Amino acid sequence: MSETNEDVQKNDEKINEEQNTVTEHDDTHTVQTACPDTTLEQSTASLQLCQSEVANTAPAPAQCEETQTIHLQHIMTIQCYVRMCLDHIQKHTLLCSIRIIQRNYRGFRVRKYVYKPLRQFHEMEILSYRYNSMAILIQRRFRGFICRKYQLNYYSRKQYLLDIQTQSNLLLTELNNEQARKIKEQAVRDSQLRKEKFQHLMHNMHHLLSTASRPGVFSCPFDSNLNTKALGEPVETHIKKAFHNKYQNNSKAAAMFQNVSNTEKSVTIKKKKTSQVSMKHFKNKKI
């Protein structure tokens, strides 16, 4: 505190000296400007008069001490306010810096708290992507090895193609045999149907046969070798066979019908006899 007071007093003394020098310079300048035509004697006389007036108007030492104490008090109050302002400014700057530091620290802590799981998740994604890529690479290499060893092997592929060729040949032979068998069966069925249709047509064509006095429709009157043939035989022979077969079938059917009718008649006679016997027996019981 004493050092600051001494510094303030020194500063005040310097300021007063500078003000005195400025006032003296101004006075001399005013004197010179006011009376530029006066002589040097007049100027010296005026200076002496001014010095005498200043000596007469100089304050007493007690009054100087009082004014000095008042000035010191004012200086001290000014210094107090200045120091207070400086303290407030310093405190404000410190508080602002503290707030900034706290804000930055809180932001750092929050970012660290928030970014830690995100960073862990990102690292896990990177590791999973790396592991997946490695697994895909291993699987690709293994599939290639298996494919080259068991599927794309030259000798195994050649043997496989030979087996397929043999199987295809066997299948073709079986298919050809089956096709030939079906063709034969179809030909047999067609021939049988043709024969049946031909025989059915021949049943009612007995009136077209040749007689002793007149040749038939299908026989040549000039040469027997020119007679019309069907199925390797003359048509008249087919007609005769069909007629005889029809006649025999009809006779067999008539015989069977007669036998059936005879059996039915015998059965009816037996039933009548049994009924008559039962009636007689019933009448005898009543009597």
C-alpha positions in Angstrom: 0.0 0.0 0.0 2.9 2.4 0.9 4.6 1.6 -2.4 1.4 2.4 -4.4 1.0 5.7 -2.5 4.5 6.7 -3.2 4.1 5.8 -6.9 0.9 7.8 -7.0 2.6 10.8 -5.3 5.5 10.6 -7.8 3.0 10.5 -10.7 1.2 13.5 -9.3 4.4 15.5 -9.0 5.4 14.7 -12.5 1.9 15.8 -13.8 2.1 19.1 -11.8 5.6 19.8 -13.1 4.4 19.2 -16.7 1.4 21.5 -16.1 3.6 24.3 -14.7 5.9 24.1 -17.7 3.0 24.3 -20.0 1.5 27.3 -18.2 4.9 29.1 -18.2 5.2 28.5 -21.9 1.7 29.7 -22.5 2.4 32.9 -20.4 5.5 33.7 -22.2 3.8 33.1 -25.5 0.9 35.3 -24.5 3.2 38.1 -23.4 5.2 37.9 -26.6 2.0 37.9 -28.7 0.3 40.6 -26.7 3.2 43.1 -26.9 5.5 42.3 -29.7 6.8 45.9 -30.0 7.7 46.3 -26.2 11.3 46.2 -25.3 13.2 43.7 -23.3 13.1 45.9 -20.2 9.3 46.0 -20.2 9.2 42.2 -20.4 11.6 41.8 -17.5 9.6 44.3 -15.5 6.4 42.5 -16.1 8.0 39.2 -15.1 9.3 40.7 -11.9 5.8 42.0 -11.1 4.3 38.6 -11.8 6.8 36.9 -9.5 6.1 39.4 -6.8 2.3 38.8 -7.1 2.8 35.0 -7.0 5.0 35.4 -3.9 2.3 37.5 -2.3 -0.5 35.1 -3.2 1.5 31.9 -2.1 -0.5 29.8 0.5 0.7 29.1 3.9 2.4 25.7 4.8 -0.6 24.5 6.9 -3.0 25.1 4.1 -0.6 23.2 1.8 -0.7 20.2 4.2 -4.5 20.2 4.3 -4.8 20.3 0.6 -2.2 17.6 0.3 -4.2 15.3 2.7 -7.4 16.1 0.7 -5.6 15.2 -2.5 -4.2 12.1 -1.0 -7.7 11.0 0.2 -9.1 11.6 -3.3 -6.2 9.7 -4.8 -6.8 6.8 -2.4 -10.5 6.7 -3.2 -9.7 6.7 -6.9 -7.2 4.0 -6.4 -9.7 2.0 -4.4 -12.3 2.3 -7.2 -9.7 1.5 -9.8 -8.5 -1.5 -7.9 -12.1 -2.6 -7.3 -12.8 -2.3 -11.1 -9.6 -4.2 -11.8 -10.6 -6.9 -9.3 -14.1 -7.1 -10.8 -12.7 -7.3 -14.3 -10.2 -10.0 -13.2 -13.0 -11.9 -11.3 -15.2 -11.6 -14.4 -12.5 -12.9 -16.7 -11.7 -15.7 -14.2 -15.4 -16.6 -14.0 -15.7 -16.5 -17.8 -12.6 -18.7 -18.2 -13.9 -21.1 -15.5 -17.3 -21.3 -17.3 -15.5 -22.0 -20.6 -13.3 -24.6 -19.0 -16.3 -26.2 -17.4 -18.3 -26.2 -20.6 -15.4 -27.7 -22.6 -14.8 -30.3 -19.9 -18.5 -31.2 -19.7 -18.6 -31.4 -23.5 -15.5 -33.6 -23.4 -17.1 -35.9 -20.8 -20.4 -36.1 -22.6 -18.7 -36.8 -25.9 -16.6 -39.4 -24.3 -19.7 -41.0 -22.7 -21.7 -40.8 -25.9 -19.0 -41.7 -28.4 -17.7 -44.7 -26.4 -20.6 -47.1 -27.2 -20.7 -45.6 -30.7 -17.0 -46.3 -31.1 -17.4 -49.8 -29.7 -20.3 -50.4 -32.1 -18.3 -49.1 -35.0 -15.4 -51.3 -34.0 -17.7 -54.3 -33.7 -19.1 -53.6 -37.1 -15.6 -53.4 -38.5 -14.6 -56.6 -36.8 -17.8 -58.4 -38.0 -17.2 -57.2 -41.5 -13.6 -58.4 -41.3 -14.6 -61.8 -39.9 -17.4 -62.2 -42.5 -15.1 -61.4 -45.3 -12.6 -63.9 -44.0 -15.3 -66.5 -43.6 -16.5 -65.8 -47.1 -13.0 -66.2 -48.4 -12.4 -69.5 -46.5 -15.8 -70.8 -47.7 -15.0 -69.8 -51.3 -11.6 -71.5 -51.2 -13.1 -74.7 -49.6 -16.0 -74.8 -52.2 -13.5 -74.4 -55.0 -11.3 -77.2 -53.5 -14.4 -79.6 -53.2 -15.6 -78.7 -56.6 -12.2 -79.3 -58.2 -11.7 -82.5 -56.3 -15.1 -84.2 -56.7 -17.1 -82.3 -59.4 -14.6 -80.9 -61.9 -12.0 -83.7 -61.7 -11.1 -84.8 -65.2 -11.0 -88.5 -64.7 -14.2 -88.5 -62.5 -15.9 -86.2 -65.0 -14.9 -88.5 -67.8 -16.1 -91.6 -66.0 -19.3 -89.8 -65.2 -19.8 -88.9 -68.8 -19.1 -92.5 -69.8 -21.7 -93.8 -67.3 -24.2 -91.3 -68.6 -23.5 -92.5 -72.1 -24.0 -96.2 -71.2 -27.2 -95.4 -69.3 -28.5 -93.3 -72.2 -27.7 -96.2 -74.6 -29.5 -98.7 -72.4 -32.4 -96.3 -72.1 -32.5 -95.8 -75.9 -32.5 -99.5 -76.5 -35.2 -100.1 -74.0 -37.2 -97.3 -75.5 -36.7 -98.6 -79.0 -37.8 -102.1 -77.9 -40.8 -100.7 -76.1 -41.7 -98.7 -79.2 -41.3 -101.7 -81.4 -43.4 -103.8 -79.0 -46.1 -101.2 -78.9 -46.1 -100.9 -82.7 -46.5 -104.7 -83.0 -49.3 -104.7 -80.4 -51.0 -101.9 -82.3 -50.6 -103.7 -85.6 -52.0 -106.9 -84.0 -54.9 -104.9 -82.5 -55.6 -103.2 -85.8 -55.5 -106.5 -87.7 -57.8 -108.1 -85.2 -60.2 -105.2 -85.5 -60.1 -105.4 -89.2 -60.7 -109.1 -89.1 -63.6 -108.7 -86.7 -65.1 -105.9 -88.9 -64.6 -108.1 -91.9 -66.1 -111.1 -90.3 -69.1 -109.0 -89.1 -69.6 -107.8 -92.7 -69.3 -111.3 -94.1 -72.1 -112.7 -91.8 -74.8 -111.1 -94.0 -73.3 -111.5 -97.4 -74.2 -115.2 -98.1 -76.5 -114.1 -100.9 -73.5 -113.0 -102.9 -72.0 -116.5 -103.1 -71.7 -118.2 -106.4 -74.1 -121.1 -107.4 -73.9 -124.0 -109.8 -75.7 -122.0 -112.5 -74.3 -118.5 -111.8 -71.0 -117.2 -110.5 -71.0 -114.9 -107.5 -70.0 -111.3 -107.2 -66.5 -111.9 -105.9 -65.6 -114.8 -108.2 -64.3 -114.4 -111.8 -66.2 -116.5 -114.3 -63.1 -116.9 -116.5 -60.3 -117.8 -114.1 -60.4 -118.8 -110.5 -57.0 -117.2 -109.9 -58.5 -113.8 -110.5 -61.0 -114.1 -107.7 -61.0 -111.2 -105.2 -59.1 -112.0 -102.0 -58.9 -110.6 -98.5 -56.4 -111.6 -95.8 -54.8 -114.1 -98.2 -58.0 -116.0 -98.9 -60.8 -115.6 -101.4 -63.8 -113.6 -100.2 -66.2 -116.4 -100.9 -64.4 -118.7 -98.5 -64.6 -116.0 -95.8 -68.4 -115.7 -96.4 -68.8 -119.4 -96.2 -66.9 -119.6 -93.0 -68.8 -116.8 -91.5 -72.1 -118.3 -92.5 -71.2 -121.7 -91.1 -70.0 -120.2 -87.9 -73.2 -118.1 -87.6 -75.3 -121.2 -88.3 -73.4 -123.3 -85.7 -73.6 -120.5 -83.2 -77.3 -120.2 -83.8 -77.8 -124.0 -83.5 -75.8 -124.1 -80.3 -77.8 -121.2 -78.9 -81.1 -123.0 -79.9 -79.9 -126.2 -78.3 -78.9 -124.3 -75.1 -82.3 -122.5 -75.1 -84.1 -125.9 -75.6 -82.1 -127.4 -72.8 -82.9 -124.5 -70.5 -86.6 -124.7 -71.4 -86.6 -128.4 -70.7 -85.0 -127.9 -67.3 -87.5 -125.2 -66.5 -90.4 -127.5 -67.5 -89.1 -130.3 -65.4 -88.7 -127.9 -62.4 -92.2 -126.7 -62.8 -93.6 -130.3 -63.0 -91.7 -131.2 -59.9 -93.1 -128.2 -58.1 -96.6 -129.1 -59.1 -96.1 -132.7 -57.9 -94.8 -131.5 -54.6 -97.6 -129.1 -54.1 -100.2 -131.8 -54.9 -98.6 -134.2 -52.4 -98.5 -131.5 -49.7 -102.2 -130.7 -50.3 -103.1 -134.4 -50.0 -101.1 -134.7 -46.8 -102.8 -131.6 -45.4 -106.3 -132.9 -46.2 -105.5 -136.2 -44.6 -104.5 -134.5 -41.5 -107.7 -132.5 -41.3 -109.8 -135.7 -41.7 
